[in-house]
Amino acid sequence: MNILDKIVADKRKEVTLKKYVIPSQQLEKSVLFERNTNSLSQALRDSNTGIIAEHKRRSPSKATINQNTNVGQVAKGYKTAGVCGMSVLTDIKYFGGSIEDLLLARASVDIPLLRKEFIVDEYQLLEAKAYGADVILLIAAVLSEKEIKELSNFAKNLGLDVLLEVHNEEELKRSIMPSLDMLGVNNRNLKTFEVSLDTSKELSDLIPDDFVKVSESGISTIEAIKTLKEFGYKGFLIGENFMKTDNPGASAADFIQQLK
Ligand SMILES: O=P(O)(O)OC[C@@H](O)[C@@H](O)c1c[nH]c2ccccc12
């Protein structure tokens, strides 16, 4: 079993338990369920910088990145920095996040928020909406074409933007469908943790122009963004490079300033 299989097996158990504790009907009663969402794909289309900044305490590939964060403050810092959106990791076991992190970010800022999670069940989409998300991530490596279709349509009906993440040509080819807003290429292989920006470069031509292209992971330099832009990317998902500093918001601000 690779790490991704383990994460997904644990996730299925977690979702089963959560359904008992907080049934779907209860999620639908959340005041946030009625909230009008903000589109990240539109924000990226309108932007020259395209930064999506992530809140990430730790990861299986890196252990601790930053355990002393106040997610509300990080969200405000990212917003002030001028990011297009913020990604909030909500997985507890492997990334040290929580669904409450999403809620705290929502209470602090009005920018588009991405629920960064291993989504395997519609329940998690109801939860995303109920806790204030605008966007959800679907990971092709853990979903069939049918699952991607069902989950993305379900998300669209809730008014959520959909970012579909791929890592290779096979995943990309079976995943392209109209219910997606953004196609993300993860430069990190979630099974081996190997990182290479070449993944984004190699797959860019295969992504139809109607989708906003996002490059994810391992981005830490202005040079990298300039190169990725030449390959058609409009969005850049950055976690560790900001989170490893004492002040993620300030480091995002400094980065975005240099991009302008
Ligand atoms: O910290 P980085 O290398 O900048 O990466 C951020 C983000 O791309 C990464 O956290 C990520 C991309 N896809 C994921 C799927 C699940 C968990 C995490 C991720």
The ligand as an SDF file (V2000), in Angstrom:
LIG
                    3D

 19 20  0  0  0  0  0  0  0  0999 V2000
    3.7940   23.0660   -0.2140 O   0  0  0  0  0  0  0  0  0  0  0  0
    3.8770   23.0910   -1.7280 P   0  0  0  0  0  0  0  0  0  0  0  0
    4.9890   22.2270   -2.2750 O   0  0  0  0  0  0  0  0  0  0  0  0
    3.9320   24.5030   -2.2370 O   0  0  0  0  0  0  0  0  0  0  0  0
    2.5030   22.4340   -2.2720 O   0  0  0  0  0  0  0  0  0  0  0  0
    1.2440   23.0220   -2.0400 C   0  0  0  0  0  0  0  0  0  0  0  0
    0.1280   22.1060   -2.6020 C   0  0  0  0  0  0  0  0  0  0  0  0
    0.2770   22.0280   -3.9820 O   0  0  0  0  0  0  0  0  0  0  0  0
    0.1840   20.7240   -1.9750 C   0  0  0  0  0  0  0  0  0  0  0  0
   -0.0180   20.8550   -0.6060 O   0  0  0  0  0  0  0  0  0  0  0  0
   -0.8450   19.7600   -2.5510 C   0  0  0  0  0  0  0  0  0  0  0  0
   -1.2040   19.6530   -3.8580 C   0  0  0  0  0  0  0  0  0  0  0  0
   -2.1220   18.6960   -4.0300 N   0  0  0  0  0  0  0  0  0  0  0  0
   -2.3930   18.1410   -2.8450 C   0  0  0  0  0  0  0  0  0  0  0  0
   -3.2930   17.1290   -2.5090 C   0  0  0  0  0  0  0  0  0  0  0  0
   -3.3930   16.7730   -1.1950 C   0  0  0  0  0  0  0  0  0  0  0  0
   -2.6080   17.3640   -0.2220 C   0  0  0  0  0  0  0  0  0  0  0  0
   -1.7100   18.3870   -0.5470 C   0  0  0  0  0  0  0  0  0  0  0  0
   -1.5970   18.7770   -1.8610 C   0  0  0  0  0  0  0  0  0  0  0  0
  1  2  2  0
  2  3  1  0
  2  4  1  0
  2  5  1  0
  5  6  1  0
  6  7  1  0
  7  8  1  0
  7  9  1  0
  9 10  1  0
  9 11  1  0
 11 12  2  0
 11 19  1  0
 12 13  1  0
 13 14  1  0
 14 15  1  0
 14 19  2  0
 15 16  2  0
 16 17  1  0
 17 18  2  0
 18 19  1  0
M  END
$$$$
